[in-house]
């Protein structure tokens, strides 16, 4: 890794799913399938933000706009993943911050994420970005 300054953060559209052909091995438990990513992004209710190091994907964050018939649109963060050798460099913060900006640009009135209690890294990340946390500490709201 060349350093955090060399990492670029960008959101993808369906036409850019091919960027996921260059995912650093070990990033995710299951491989990212570019055709599935295309379908995910083509709905236009989902967002996918990637962290790139010299063109290689070393992290991603994704989420979905959720509409209600009786409440303002919200945004659910579903994943924030950073490769083990790229952690503790602010990449997760940059990914989640960008995802939150995209949700706000969509007019989402609130953003939330759920994580298992044992996911201490995500809980610390959410807290660092000013999340309000429900009792039990598993759901974060912005």
Order of alpha helices (4+ residues) and beta strands (2+ residues): beta-alpha-beta-beta-beta-alpha-beta-alpha-beta-beta
